[in-house]
Amino acid sequence: MVEQVILGIFLVLPLVIVATLFSDELWQEHRRRHPRDEQAAPIDWRHPLKRWRRGH
């Protein structure tokens, strides 16, 4: 039982890390592709996880 939990952690944790890094890269690419007008209201371009951590 303990071995299965440890194996599960070693299989799932790298997937979570890669998914987080990849989503941040996608967010930055989206930011570069869609520039804003100078008259438009500013947008908070931080990654959603970074906004969530700070509580905003």
N, C-alpha and C positions, 0 to 999 in steps of 0.2 A: 504494500500500500504506500509506504513512504517513498519507495523507489519510483512509483508511478507519479507521485506528486512532484518529486524532484525532476523527473523527465519532462513532465508537463510544463514546469516553470522554464526549463532550458529550451523547450520548443516554442513556447508562447512569448516569452520576454523578448527575444530578438525580433520576432515579428512585430511586436508593439513598437519597439525602437525604430525599426525600418519604416513602419507606417507613419510614425510621427515625423521623422525626418523628411520623408517623401511628401507628406502633406504640406510641410513648411516650404519645400521647394516649389510645389505647385502654386502655393499662395504667392510666392515671390514672382513666379513667371506671370501669373495673372496680373499682378501689380505692374509689371513692366509693359505688358501688352495693352493695358487700358489706362493711359494717362488721363488726368482730369483737366478740365478747363480752369483758367485762373480765376474766373468769377464764381465757380462752383464752390459749394461749402466743403470744407476739408473732411476727409474720410480717415477714420482710424484704421490704418493699413496693417496694424500688428496682427500677428497670427492669432486666431481665436483662442488657442490654449494659453498664450501669453496674456491676453486680455482677461481670461477667466481666472488665472492665477492671482492677478492683482485686484480682482473684484470689481472691475469696471464693465 
